[in-house]
C-alpha cells in the first residue's frame, strides 16, 4: 500500500510568494490523504483531501521560506494511516530572483503611501517578456490586480487599494505562451490621514477627498479638530459646502459665511470668494481662523471664531447676547432655555446637531 507525491518533485525550488498545487496518487484502500509540513517541533496541517480515481491534489501556499518538508499520509476508511511519503522543497522569495527580466522601479521598498491615492507602479522588462501581470498577496490569498501598460522596455500600472496596512505587490513577467519568466516584488505601507470619524457631518458626502485632506492639514496648523471645522462649515452652508452660497439677509458668502468687511480684511472680496472653488476658499478659512492666534479646542471655540470671536476660550456658559439688545433680538432663536441669555453653548448647539 502506498501514497505518492508526484508534484512538486523532491528538491524542487519554488517561489515563496506563489501558491502551488501538491499532487499525487494512491493505491486502492487509501481513501483520503492528510498533507502537512513539519517545522521545528510543530506539525502544520496544510489540508485533508479525498482520493478520487487514485489521484489527489491540494492548492496551498507557504508563508515561511527555506527548506520545507511536505508529508502526505494516506488513510483508510477508518482514518488510520496506512501509507506515507515525505519530500523536501526549497522556497525562495521573489526578492531573490536574479533574472532581471522584470523590475519594479516605483514605489521604492518600504515606502509609506497615502491610502486615499491610487498607487502608481512603474518598472522595466527585458528579454522575451511580453506581458506584466500584477498581483498582491494578502491575508493568505493572492489577488490579481490587473495587467500593466507596456511601452518599449518600460511598464506602468495604477491601482487604488481599499484597505491599508503593510502590502506587497508582485509583478510577473510572462512570455507569449503565458510562462512566467521572472518576477519582482515590492513591499510598502498604506496609511490614511483621514479618519472617517472626522467627517461625520451633514453634507460631508458632497465634499471631495482633496477637500477633506486640506481640512485636516488646516486643522493641524491652527490647531483645531477637523470634525469641528467640518461641522461649522456644514452649518454655515446648510450642508452644501458651497463656496458661493450667499445669505439673503447679510450678504455673507461661502464656507463660513464671510461678511464683505471680513473679506476685505483678508485681502479679497465677497465676489472673488464666491467665484473660488471650495478648496481654494479653504485658504481664506485658514487665514481668518489663524488671525486669532488661539487653539480652537472645542466645538464652541471653533464656532465662536466665526460668530463671536471674543468668546473664544471663555467656555460654553459665556453669555453672548442678553435682553434687551438688538443682537439678542436677532438671535433669540438660539436661547434654548428662554432665560433671556444666549450662551456660547446654546449658540453652538445647532452646529453640534450637524454631527451625525
C-alpha positions as CSV (number, residue, x, y, z in Angstrom):
1,X,0.0,0.0,0.0
2,X,1.5,3.4,-0.9
3,X,0.8,7.1,-1.4
4,X,3.0,9.1,-3.7
5,X,3.7,12.8,-4.2
6,X,4.2,13.5,-7.9
7,X,4.4,17.3,-7.8
8,X,6.3,19.2,-6.7
9,X,9.3,16.9,-7.0
10,X,11.7,16.2,-4.2
11,X,14.3,19.0,-4.0
12,X,12.4,21.3,-6.4
13,X,12.8,25.1,-5.8
14,X,9.6,27.2,-5.8
15,X,8.7,30.8,-5.2
16,X,7.5,31.6,-1.6
17,X,5.0,34.2,-2.9
18,X,3.4,31.8,-5.4
19,X,0.6,29.4,-4.5
20,X,1.2,25.9,-5.9
21,X,-0.6,22.6,-6.1
22,X,0.6,19.4,-4.4
23,X,-0.5,16.4,-6.5
24,X,-0.2,12.7,-6.0
25,X,-1.5,9.2,-6.4
26,X,-2.6,6.5,-4.0
27,X,-3.3,2.8,-4.1
28,X,-6.7,1.2,-3.6
29,X,-7.6,1.3,0.0
30,X,-6.3,4.8,0.6
31,X,-9.5,7.0,0.6
32,X,-8.0,10.3,1.9
33,X,-4.7,12.0,2.3
34,X,-3.5,14.2,5.1
35,X,-0.9,16.7,4.0
36,X,1.3,18.5,6.5
37,X,4.5,20.4,6.8
38,X,6.7,19.7,9.9
39,X,8.7,22.7,11.0
40,X,10.8,22.5,14.2
41,X,8.8,20.8,16.8
42,X,5.4,21.7,15.2
43,X,3.4,20.0,12.5
44,X,1.5,22.4,10.4
45,X,-1.6,20.9,8.7
46,X,-2.0,22.0,5.0
47,X,-5.2,20.1,4.4
48,X,-7.1,16.9,4.1
49,X,-8.1,15.7,0.6
50,X,-10.2,12.9,-0.8
51,X,-8.7,10.4,-3.2
52,X,-10.6,10.2,-6.5
53,X,-9.8,7.5,-9.0
54,X,-6.4,7.0,-7.4
55,X,-5.5,10.7,-7.6
56,X,-5.5,13.6,-5.1
57,X,-4.4,17.3,-5.1
58,X,-4.2,20.3,-2.8
59,X,-3.6,24.0,-3.6
60,X,-1.5,25.7,-0.9
61,X,0.9,28.5,-0.2
62,X,3.6,28.8,2.5
63,X,4.4,31.9,4.5
64,X,8.0,30.9,5.5
65,X,10.7,30.1,3.1
66,X,13.8,27.9,3.1
67,X,13.9,24.1,3.1
68,X,10.4,22.8,3.9
69,X,9.1,19.3,4.3
70,X,5.9,18.1,2.8
71,X,4.4,14.9,4.3
72,X,1.5,13.0,2.6
73,X,-0.2,10.5,4.9
74,X,-2.7,8.1,3.3
75,X,-5.6,7.0,5.4
76,X,-8.1,4.2,5.1
77,X,-11.9,4.4,5.5
78,X,-11.5,4.3,9.3
79,X,-9.0,7.2,9.3
80,X,-6.0,5.0,10.1
81,X,-2.7,5.9,8.5
82,X,-1.7,3.1,6.1
83,X,0.9,4.8,3.9
84,X,3.1,7.9,3.8
85,X,5.7,9.8,1.7
86,X,7.8,12.8,2.5
87,X,9.6,15.2,0.2
88,X,11.6,18.4,0.8
89,X,11.3,21.5,-1.3
90,X,13.1,24.9,-1.3
91,X,11.1,28.1,-1.1
92,X,12.9,31.2,-2.2
93,X,11.5,34.7,-2.1
94,X,10.8,36.6,-5.4
95,X,13.1,39.2,-3.9
96,X,16.0,36.8,-4.6
97,X,15.1,36.5,-8.3
98,X,18.2,37.4,-10.2
99,X,16.8,37.0,-13.8
100,X,16.2,40.8,-14.1
101,X,13.5,40.1,-16.7
102,X,11.1,42.3,-14.8
103,X,11.9,45.0,-12.2
104,X,9.8,47.4,-10.1
105,X,11.2,51.0,-10.1
106,X,8.4,52.7,-8.0
107,X,7.3,52.7,-5.4
108,X,10.5,52.0,-3.6
109,X,10.7,49.3,-0.9
110,X,9.2,50.2,2.5
111,X,7.6,53.4,1.2
112,X,4.8,55.0,3.3
113,X,2.0,55.8,0.9
114,X,-1.4,57.5,1.2
115,X,-4.3,55.1,1.2
116,X,-6.5,57.8,-0.3
117,X,-4.5,57.9,-3.5
118,X,-4.0,55.3,-6.2
119,X,-0.6,53.8,-6.1
120,X,1.5,54.4,-9.3
121,X,3.7,51.5,-10.2
122,X,6.5,51.7,-12.8
123,X,9.2,49.3,-13.8
124,X,11.2,47.8,-16.6
125,X,11.1,44.5,-18.6
126,X,13.6,42.7,-20.8
127,X,14.2,39.5,-22.8
128,X,11.1,37.7,-24.0
129,X,8.7,39.3,-21.6
130,X,5.6,40.5,-23.4
131,X,3.2,40.9,-20.6
132,X,3.4,42.1,-17.0
133,X,0.7,40.8,-14.6
134,X,0.3,42.4,-11.2
135,X,-0.9,40.7,-8.1
136,X,-0.9,41.2,-4.3
137,X,-0.7,38.5,-1.6
138,X,-2.9,39.4,1.3
139,X,-4.3,37.5,4.3
140,X,-3.1,34.2,2.9
141,X,-4.5,34.7,-0.6
142,X,-3.1,36.2,-3.8
143,X,-5.3,38.8,-5.5
144,X,-4.8,39.6,-9.2
145,X,-4.8,43.4,-9.7
146,X,-4.5,43.6,-13.5
147,X,-2.1,43.9,-16.4
148,X,0.4,46.7,-16.8
149,X,0.7,49.0,-19.8
150,X,3.9,48.3,-21.7
151,X,5.8,50.9,-23.7
152,X,9.1,49.7,-25.1
153,X,11.1,48.3,-22.1
154,X,9.0,50.2,-19.6
155,X,5.7,49.4,-17.9
156,X,3.2,51.3,-15.8
157,X,0.3,50.3,-13.6
158,X,-2.1,52.2,-11.3
159,X,-4.2,50.7,-8.5
160,X,-6.4,52.1,-5.8
161,X,-6.3,49.9,-2.6
162,X,-9.3,49.8,-0.3
163,X,-7.5,48.7,2.8
164,X,-4.3,49.9,4.4
165,X,-1.5,48.4,6.3
166,X,1.5,46.6,5.0
167,X,1.1,45.4,1.5
168,X,3.1,43.6,-1.1
169,X,2.8,43.7,-4.9
170,X,4.3,41.2,-7.3
171,X,4.9,41.9,-11.0
172,X,5.2,38.7,-13.0
173,X,6.8,38.9,-16.5
174,X,5.3,36.4,-18.9
175,X,6.1,35.4,-22.4
176,X,3.7,34.9,-25.3
177,X,2.8,31.4,-24.0
178,X,1.9,32.7,-20.5
179,X,5.0,31.2,-18.9
180,X,6.4,33.4,-16.0
181,X,10.0,34.2,-16.9
182,X,10.7,36.3,-13.8
183,X,9.0,38.2,-11.0
184,X,9.7,41.3,-8.9
185,X,8.2,42.2,-5.5
186,X,7.9,45.4,-3.6
187,X,6.6,46.0,0.0
188,X,5.1,49.2,1.2
189,X,2.6,50.5,3.8
190,X,-0.6,52.3,3.1
191,X,-1.9,54.8,5.7
192,X,-4.7,57.3,5.6
193,X,-4.5,60.8,7.1
194,X,-8.3,60.8,7.0
195,X,-10.1,59.5,10.0
196,X,-13.7,58.8,8.9
197,X,-14.9,60.0,12.3
198,X,-13.6,63.4,11.5
199,X,-16.1,63.8,8.7
200,X,-19.3,62.5,10.1
201,X,-21.3,65.7,9.5
202,X,-24.3,66.5,7.3
203,X,-23.2,67.1,3.7
204,X,-19.7,65.7,4.0
205,X,-20.5,63.3,1.2
206,X,-20.7,66.4,-1.1
207,X,-17.0,67.2,-0.5
208,X,-14.0,65.7,-2.3
209,X,-11.1,63.7,-0.9
210,X,-8.8,66.7,-1.7
211,X,-11.1,69.0,0.3
212,X,-11.1,66.7,3.3
213,X,-7.4,66.3,3.2
214,X,-6.9,70.1,3.2
215,X,-9.3,70.4,6.1
216,X,-7.0,68.0,8.1
217,X,-3.9,70.0,7.1
218,X,-5.5,73.3,8.2
219,X,-6.7,71.8,11.5
220,X,-3.2,70.7,12.2
221,X,-1.8,74.2,11.6
222,X,-4.4,76.2,13.6
223,X,-4.7,73.9,15.6
224,X,-8.3,72.7,15.7
225,X,-10.3,69.5,15.3
226,X,-11.2,68.6,11.7
227,X,-14.7,67.4,12.9
228,X,-15.5,70.8,14.4
229,X,-14.3,72.7,11.3
230,X,-16.5,70.4,9.2
231,X,-19.5,70.9,11.5
232,X,-19.2,74.7,11.4
233,X,-18.9,74.7,7.6
234,X,-21.9,72.3,7.3
235,X,-24.0,74.6,9.5
236,X,-23.0,77.8,7.7
237,X,-23.6,76.4,4.3
238,X,-26.7,74.3,5.1
239,X,-24.8,71.1,4.4
240,X,-23.9,72.2,0.8
241,X,-20.3,73.1,1.4
242,X,-20.8,75.5,-1.4
243,X,-18.2,78.3,-1.7
244,X,-20.8,80.5,-3.4
245,X,-23.8,80.1,-1.1
246,X,-25.0,83.6,0.0
247,X,-27.1,84.8,2.8
248,X,-30.2,86.7,1.7
249,X,-30.1,88.7,4.9
250,X,-26.5,89.7,5.4
251,X,-24.9,89.0,2.0
252,X,-22.4,86.8,3.7
253,X,-20.9,84.2,1.4
254,X,-19.1,80.9,1.4
255,X,-18.0,78.1,3.7
256,X,-18.0,80.2,6.9
257,X,-20.3,83.0,5.6
258,X,-17.7,85.7,5.1
259,X,-19.1,89.2,5.5
260,X,-17.9,91.8,2.9
261,X,-15.9,93.6,5.7
262,X,-14.3,90.3,6.7
263,X,-13.4,89.5,3.1
264,X,-11.8,93.0,2.7
265,X,-9.7,92.5,5.9
266,X,-8.4,89.2,4.4
267,X,-7.4,90.9,1.2
268,X,-10.2,89.8,-1.1
269,X,-13.9,90.5,-1.8
270,X,-17.1,88.7,-1.5
271,X,-17.4,88.4,-5.2
272,X,-13.9,86.8,-5.5
273,X,-14.7,84.4,-2.7
274,X,-17.9,83.3,-4.4
275,X,-16.0,82.6,-7.6
276,X,-13.5,80.3,-5.9
277,X,-13.6,76.5,-5.7
278,X,-14.3,75.1,-2.2
279,X,-10.6,74.0,-2.0
280,X,-9.4,77.5,-2.9
281,X,-11.7,79.2,-0.4
282,X,-10.3,77.0,2.4
283,X,-7.1,79.1,2.2
284,X,-9.2,82.1,3.4
285,X,-10.9,80.0,6.0
286,X,-7.5,79.2,7.4
287,X,-6.3,82.8,7.1
288,X,-9.4,84.0,9.0
289,X,-9.2,81.4,11.8
290,X,-5.4,81.8,12.3
291,X,-5.6,85.5,13.0
292,X,-6.9,84.9,16.5
293,X,-3.8,83.1,17.4
294,X,-5.6,80.7,19.7
295,X,-6.1,76.9,19.5
296,X,-9.8,76.0,18.9
297,X,-10.0,73.1,21.2
298,X,-13.8,72.8,21.5
299,X,-16.8,73.0,19.1
300,X,-17.9,76.1,21.0
301,X,-14.5,77.8,20.4
302,X,-14.5,76.8,16.7
303,X,-17.9,78.3,16.1
304,X,-17.2,81.3,18.3
305,X,-14.3,82.2,16.0
306,X,-17.0,82.6,13.3
307,X,-19.9,84.0,15.3
308,X,-18.4,85.9,18.3
309,X,-14.5,85.8,18.5
310,X,-14.4,87.5,21.9
311,X,-15.9,84.3,23.3
312,X,-13.1,82.0,22.2
313,X,-11.8,80.2,25.3
314,X,-14.5,81.6,27.6
315,X,-16.4,78.3,27.9
316,X,-19.9,77.2,27.0
317,X,-21.6,79.3,29.7
318,X,-20.2,82.6,28.4
319,X,-23.1,84.9,27.6
320,X,-23.1,86.3,24.1
321,X,-26.4,88.2,23.9
322,X,-28.9,89.3,26.5
323,X,-32.2,91.1,26.7
324,X,-32.7,93.9,25.9
325,X,-30.4,94.3,22.9
326,X,-30.7,94.2,19.1
327,X,-28.2,91.3,19.0
328,X,-30.4,89.3,21.3
329,X,-33.5,90.0,19.2
330,X,-31.7,88.9,16.1
331,X,-30.5,85.7,17.8
332,X,-33.3,84.9,20.2
333,X,-34.0,81.6,18.4
334,X,-30.7,80.4,20.0
335,X,-32.0,81.0,23.5
336,X,-32.8,77.3,24.2
337,X,-33.9,77.7,27.8
338,X,-35.7,81.1,27.2
339,X,-33.9,82.8,30.1
340,X,-33.1,86.0,28.2
341,X,-29.4,85.0,27.6
342,X,-27.8,83.3,24.6
343,X,-24.7,81.4,25.7
344,X,-21.8,80.1,23.6
345,X,-23.1,76.5,24.3
346,X,-26.6,77.4,23.2
347,X,-25.3,79.1,20.1
348,X,-23.2,76.0,19.2
349,X,-26.0,73.5,19.8
350,X,-27.3,73.8,16.2
351,X,-23.7,73.4,15.0
352,X,-23.4,70.3,17.1
353,X,-26.5,68.9,15.6
354,X,-24.8,68.8,12.2
355,X,-22.5,66.0,13.6
356,X,-24.0,62.6,12.6
